[in-house]
């Protein structure tokens, strides 16, 4: 189930949209997930979304805030600026583990306020 708050068109994604979504504690669902900046086991999530009709959206660089193993919110962790090629390479490495290779359309957002990528 998707949410009307989550843009399904990549052209609609920008930093103000991301800022709104990370304020919503219950925004994650079957077709939308936040992941931190680590690529470890990202292939599992890519595989799950590839098997879901219509796919889904994974936003990298967003960590959950969970002091007692319960998610109470999210925070931006991001990637250092000027790492776009590295991010794409890591994403391609994770995609290569999934068979068949899923169709992934990356979009990198830059936050000029904290000099990070998402």
C-alpha positions in Angstrom: 0.0 0.0 0.0 1.4 3.4 -1.0 0.8 6.8 0.6 -0.3 9.9 -1.2 2.6 11.7 0.6 5.2 9.6 -1.2 5.9 10.8 -4.7 6.1 7.8 -7.0 7.6 9.9 -9.9 11.3 10.6 -9.4 10.9 14.1 -10.9 8.8 15.0 -7.8 11.6 14.2 -5.3 13.5 17.1 -3.8 14.9 17.9 -0.4 11.7 19.6 1.0 9.8 16.4 0.2 12.5 14.3 1.9 12.4 16.6 4.9 8.6 16.1 5.2 8.8 12.3 4.9 11.5 11.8 7.6 9.2 13.6 10.1 6.6 10.9 9.7 7.3 8.0 12.0 5.0 5.5 10.3 5.9 6.3 6.7 7.7 3.0 5.9 5.5 0.4 4.2 5.6 -2.5 1.7 6.6 -0.1 -1.2 8.7 2.5 0.7 11.7 2.1 2.9 14.4 4.3 4.5 17.9 2.8 4.7 21.0 4.2 6.3 24.2 4.9 4.3 25.4 1.3 4.6 25.0 -0.9 1.5 25.3 -4.1 3.5 22.5 -6.5 2.5 20.8 -3.8 0.4 20.3 -6.6 -2.2 17.7 -8.2 0.1 15.5 -5.1 0.0 16.1 -4.7 -3.8 15.0 -8.3 -4.3 11.9 -7.8 -2.1 10.8 -4.7 -4.0 11.5 -6.4 -7.4 9.1 -9.1 -6.4 6.4 -6.6 -5.4 4.0 -5.5 -8.2 4.9 -2.0 -9.2 8.2 -2.1 -7.3 9.0 0.4 -4.6 11.2 3.2 -3.4 14.2 2.9 -1.1 15.8 6.1 0.2 19.4 5.7 1.2 21.1 7.8 3.8 18.2 8.0 6.3 18.7 6.2 9.6 15.9 5.2 12.1 15.9 6.7 15.5 15.1 3.7 17.8 16.3 4.0 21.3 14.6 0.9 22.5 14.3 -1.1 19.3 11.1 0.7 18.4 11.3 3.3 15.5 10.3 6.7 16.9 11.5 8.7 13.9 14.2 9.1 11.3 17.3 11.3 10.8 19.4 12.2 7.9 22.8 10.5 7.8 23.6 10.9 4.1 26.8 10.5 2.2 29.6 12.9 1.8 29.3 15.2 -1.2 31.1 14.4 -4.4 30.5 10.6 -3.9 27.8 10.2 -6.6 29.9 7.8 -8.6 30.8 5.7 -5.6 27.1 5.5 -4.6 26.1 4.4 -8.1 28.9 1.8 -8.1 27.8 0.4 -4.7 24.2 0.3 -5.9 25.2 -1.6 -9.0 27.2 -4.1 -7.0 24.2 -4.8 -4.8 21.9 -5.1 -7.9 24.3 -7.6 -9.5 23.7 -10.0 -6.5 19.9 -10.2 -7.4 18.8 -12.5 -10.1 17.3 -11.3 -12.3 18.9 -7.9 -11.9 16.2 -5.5 -10.9 15.5 -2.3 -12.7 16.7 0.5 -10.5 16.5 4.2 -11.3 18.6 6.2 -8.9 18.2 9.8 -8.1 20.7 11.6 -5.9 19.5 14.6 -3.9 22.0 17.1 -2.6 21.4 19.0 0.7 23.4 22.2 0.5 22.6 22.9 4.2 24.7 19.9 5.5 26.7 19.2 2.3 25.4 15.6 2.1 23.8 13.4 -0.5 20.7 11.2 -0.3 
